[in-house]
């Protein structure tokens, strides 16, 4: 497979007139510096999660495995959260009012009362490497993993809420 790095790909807009397209598949990386200081602060002190009116797009409308380019509902949700509580992170609910995810991360609750990690069902959230890593770690630590629809009350009752990719969360 080809890797597009310094070239501009084979989109007609970026190709010289009459140039042939690139054969095969492409790997394109969009990179930027990670805000390590901000991430460290969020891991140490947590971030407030705020439920917002914007709902997660249903998996019946758009397959959850498809990480489409349109993230408008996440952008709107994050602005709603910032308006309600500056510095917070949006917590999106699905159409049934159950916890889906944040614009930047998967939500996981650690419920010490039942000794389990509570995770929304796979069909309700985007798949991701952070969640895969977390589930592997929980398994190695012999923590229970319960995949089921979660309510905001479930998060509030949990001993710890994690916003994977962001850090500790406060609901």
C-alpha positions as CSV (number, residue, x, y, z in Angstrom):
1,X,0.0,0.0,0.0
2,X,1.1,3.6,-0.7
3,X,1.7,6.1,2.1
4,X,0.9,9.7,1.3
5,X,3.3,11.8,3.2
6,X,4.7,14.9,1.6
7,X,2.7,14.5,-1.6
8,X,-0.7,15.9,-1.8
9,X,-2.6,12.7,-2.5
10,X,-4.6,11.8,-5.6
11,X,-7.7,14.0,-5.1
12,X,-8.2,15.8,-8.4
13,X,-8.0,19.2,-6.7
14,X,-4.4,18.5,-5.6
15,X,-3.2,16.7,-8.7
16,X,-1.6,18.3,-11.7
17,X,-3.8,18.3,-14.8
18,X,-3.6,15.1,-16.6
19,X,-1.6,13.3,-13.9
20,X,-2.6,9.7,-13.1
21,X,-4.1,8.8,-9.8
22,X,-2.1,6.8,-7.2
23,X,-2.9,3.1,-7.2
24,X,-3.8,1.2,-4.1
25,X,-4.8,2.2,-0.6
26,X,-3.7,5.3,1.3
27,X,-2.6,6.0,4.8
28,X,-2.8,9.7,5.7
29,X,-1.8,11.1,9.0
30,X,-2.9,14.5,10.3
31,X,-0.7,15.4,13.2
32,X,-0.4,18.1,15.8
33,X,1.4,18.6,19.1
34,X,-0.5,17.0,22.1
35,X,-1.4,19.4,24.9
36,X,0.5,17.4,27.6
37,X,0.1,20.0,30.3
38,X,-3.6,20.2,29.8
39,X,-3.9,16.4,29.7
40,X,-1.9,16.1,33.0
41,X,-4.1,18.6,34.7
42,X,-7.2,16.8,33.6
43,X,-5.8,13.5,34.8
44,X,-4.9,15.0,38.2
45,X,-8.0,17.1,38.9
46,X,-10.6,15.6,36.5
47,X,-13.0,17.3,34.2
48,X,-16.6,18.1,34.7
49,X,-19.0,16.2,32.4
50,X,-22.2,18.1,31.5
51,X,-25.2,16.5,29.8
52,X,-26.3,18.5,26.8
53,X,-29.4,18.7,24.6
54,X,-27.6,17.5,21.5
55,X,-27.9,13.7,21.2
56,X,-25.5,11.1,19.8
57,X,-26.2,10.0,16.2
58,X,-28.0,6.7,16.3
59,X,-26.1,3.6,15.1
60,X,-29.2,2.8,13.1
61,X,-28.6,6.0,11.1
62,X,-24.8,5.8,10.9
63,X,-22.8,2.6,11.6
64,X,-20.7,3.2,14.8
65,X,-17.6,1.7,13.1
66,X,-17.7,4.5,10.5
67,X,-15.7,7.4,11.9
68,X,-17.2,9.9,9.5
69,X,-15.6,13.3,8.8
70,X,-18.7,15.1,10.0
71,X,-18.4,15.9,13.7
72,X,-20.8,18.8,13.7
73,X,-23.0,17.3,16.5
74,X,-19.9,16.9,18.7
75,X,-18.9,20.5,18.0
76,X,-22.4,21.8,18.9
77,X,-22.5,19.6,22.1
78,X,-19.1,20.8,23.3
79,X,-20.2,24.5,22.8
80,X,-23.4,23.7,24.8
81,X,-21.3,22.2,27.6
82,X,-18.9,25.2,27.6
83,X,-21.8,27.6,27.8
84,X,-23.4,25.7,30.7
85,X,-20.1,25.2,32.6
86,X,-16.8,26.7,31.2
87,X,-14.0,24.2,31.1
88,X,-16.4,21.2,31.1
89,X,-16.7,18.4,28.6
90,X,-20.0,17.5,26.9
91,X,-21.7,14.2,27.8
92,X,-23.8,13.0,25.0
93,X,-26.8,10.8,25.6
94,X,-28.4,8.6,23.0
95,X,-32.0,9.0,21.7
96,X,-33.2,6.9,24.7
97,X,-31.5,9.2,27.2
98,X,-28.7,6.7,28.0
99,X,-25.0,7.6,28.2
100,X,-23.3,7.5,24.8
101,X,-19.9,9.3,24.9
102,X,-18.2,12.6,24.9
103,X,-17.1,14.4,21.8
104,X,-13.5,13.3,22.6
105,X,-13.8,10.1,24.5
106,X,-15.5,6.9,25.6
107,X,-17.1,7.0,29.1
108,X,-16.5,4.2,31.5
109,X,-17.7,4.0,35.1
110,X,-15.9,2.1,37.8
111,X,-18.5,1.0,40.3
112,X,-16.8,-0.3,43.4
113,X,-20.1,-1.4,45.0
114,X,-20.4,-4.2,42.4
115,X,-16.7,-4.5,41.5
116,X,-17.3,-3.8,37.8
117,X,-16.4,-1.5,35.0
118,X,-19.6,-0.3,33.4
119,X,-19.3,0.3,29.7
120,X,-21.9,1.3,27.2
121,X,-22.8,-1.4,24.7
122,X,-20.5,-1.6,21.7
123,X,-23.3,-0.8,19.2
124,X,-23.9,2.5,21.0
125,X,-20.4,3.9,20.9
126,X,-17.5,4.4,18.5
127,X,-14.9,1.7,18.6
128,X,-11.4,2.8,19.6
129,X,-8.0,1.8,20.7
130,X,-8.3,3.6,24.1
131,X,-11.3,1.5,25.0
132,X,-9.7,-1.7,23.7
133,X,-6.6,-0.9,25.9
134,X,-8.8,-0.2,28.9
135,X,-10.8,-3.4,28.5
136,X,-7.6,-5.4,28.2
137,X,-6.2,-3.7,31.4
138,X,-9.4,-4.3,33.3
139,X,-9.3,-8.0,32.3
140,X,-5.6,-8.4,33.4
141,X,-6.5,-6.7,36.7
142,X,-9.4,-9.2,37.0
143,X,-12.0,-6.4,37.2
144,X,-15.5,-7.3,36.1
145,X,-16.7,-5.7,32.8
146,X,-20.4,-5.0,32.4
147,X,-21.5,-3.8,29.0
148,X,-25.0,-2.4,29.2
149,X,-27.0,0.8,28.7
150,X,-25.9,3.4,31.3
151,X,-27.9,6.2,32.9
152,X,-26.5,9.4,34.2
153,X,-27.5,8.1,37.7
154,X,-25.2,5.1,37.1
155,X,-22.3,7.5,36.5
156,X,-23.2,9.6,39.5
157,X,-23.4,6.5,41.7
158,X,-20.1,5.1,40.5
159,X,-16.9,5.6,42.5
160,X,-15.0,6.8,39.5
161,X,-15.9,7.9,36.0
162,X,-13.2,7.8,33.3
163,X,-13.4,9.7,30.1
164,X,-10.9,7.7,28.1
165,X,-8.5,10.0,26.3
166,X,-9.3,12.8,28.7
167,X,-8.9,11.3,32.2
168,X,-10.9,11.4,35.4
169,X,-14.4,12.9,35.1
170,X,-16.9,14.3,37.5
171,X,-20.6,14.0,36.5
